[in-house]
């Protein structure tokens, strides 16, 4: 029913014959670079959202303290 080890090996051999090892190495390097840049973009986005949350808390605190000073 599913794909066994023999079928996977046949597919791997066909892919190597069609593309060659050099092309597969390049594809692997490109894929690794894409994953690396994706992870760094996610980390930057998380850090940016945390800093914006801290700024919002500070702004809300300043606004409420100014309202209290006027009353």
DRENDO-1510 file (C-alpha; in Angstrom, 1 decimal, always signed):
<recs>
REC; n; res; u; v; w
REC; 1; UNK; +0.0; +0.0; +0.0 .
REC; 2; UNK; +2.6; +2.5; +1.0 .
REC; 3; UNK; +6.0; +3.3; -0.4 .
REC; 4; UNK; +8.6; +0.9; +0.8 .
REC; 5; UNK; +12.4; +1.1; +1.0 .
REC; 6; UNK; +12.9; -0.6; -2.4 .
REC; 7; UNK; +10.6; +2.0; -4.1 .
REC; 8; UNK; +12.4; +4.9; -2.4 .
REC; 9; UNK; +15.8; +3.5; -3.6 .
REC; 10; UNK; +14.5; +3.2; -7.2 .
REC; 11; UNK; +13.2; +6.8; -7.0 .
REC; 12; UNK; +16.6; +8.0; -5.6 .
REC; 13; UNK; +18.5; +6.3; -8.4 .
REC; 14; UNK; +16.3; +7.8; -11.1 .
REC; 15; UNK; +16.6; +11.3; -9.6 .
REC; 16; UNK; +20.4; +10.9; -9.5 .
REC; 17; UNK; +20.6; +9.7; -13.0 .
REC; 18; UNK; +18.3; +12.5; -14.3 .
REC; 19; UNK; +19.9; +15.5; -12.4 .
REC; 20; UNK; +23.3; +14.3; -11.5 .
REC; 21; UNK; +25.0; +14.7; -8.1 .
REC; 22; UNK; +26.4; +18.2; -8.8 .
REC; 23; UNK; +22.9; +19.6; -9.5 .
REC; 24; UNK; +21.5; +17.8; -6.5 .
REC; 25; UNK; +24.2; +19.3; -4.3 .
REC; 26; UNK; +23.4; +22.8; -5.6 .
REC; 27; UNK; +19.7; +22.3; -4.9 .
REC; 28; UNK; +20.5; +21.1; -1.4 .
REC; 29; UNK; +22.6; +24.1; -0.7 .
REC; 30; UNK; +20.0; +26.5; -2.1 .
REC; 31; UNK; +17.3; +24.8; +0.0 .
REC; 32; UNK; +19.5; +25.0; +3.1 .
REC; 33; UNK; +20.1; +28.7; +2.5 .
REC; 34; UNK; +16.4; +29.4; +2.1 .
REC; 35; UNK; +15.6; +27.7; +5.3 .
REC; 36; UNK; +18.3; +29.6; +7.1 .
REC; 37; UNK; +17.1; +33.0; +5.9 .
REC; 38; UNK; +13.5; +32.0; +6.7 .
REC; 39; UNK; +14.4; +31.2; +10.3 .
REC; 40; UNK; +16.4; +34.5; +10.7 .
REC; 41; UNK; +13.4; +36.4; +9.3 .
REC; 42; UNK; +11.1; +34.8; +11.8 .
REC; 43; UNK; +13.5; +35.6; +14.7 .
REC; 44; UNK; +13.7; +39.2; +13.6 .
REC; 45; UNK; +9.9; +39.4; +13.4 .
REC; 46; UNK; +9.5; +38.0; +16.9 .
REC; 47; UNK; +12.1; +40.5; +18.3 .
REC; 48; UNK; +10.4; +43.3; +16.5 .
REC; 49; UNK; +7.0; +42.4; +17.8 .
REC; 50; UNK; +8.4; +42.1; +21.4 .
REC; 51; UNK; +9.9; +45.6; +21.1 .
REC; 52; UNK; +6.7; +47.1; +19.7 .
REC; 53; UNK; +4.8; +45.6; +22.6 .
REC; 54; UNK; +7.2; +47.2; +25.1 .
REC; 55; UNK; +6.8; +50.5; +23.4 .
REC; 56; UNK; +3.0; +50.2; +23.5 .
REC; 57; UNK; +3.2; +49.5; +27.3 .
REC; 58; UNK; +5.4; +52.6; +27.8 .
REC; 59; UNK; +3.1; +54.8; +25.7 .
REC; 60; UNK; +0.0; +53.6; +27.6 .
REC; 61; UNK; +1.8; +54.3; +30.9 .
REC; 62; UNK; +2.8; +57.8; +29.9 .
REC; 63; UNK; -0.7; +58.6; +28.7 .
REC; 64; UNK; -2.4; +57.4; +31.9 .
REC; 65; UNK; +0.1; +59.3; +34.1 .
REC; 66; UNK; -0.5; +62.5; +32.1 .
REC; 67; UNK; -4.3; +62.1; +32.6 .
REC; 68; UNK; -3.8; +61.6; +36.3 .
REC; 69; UNK; -1.6; +64.8; +36.5 .
REC; 70; UNK; -4.4; +66.9; +34.8 .
REC; 71; UNK; -7.0; +65.7; +37.3 .
</recs>
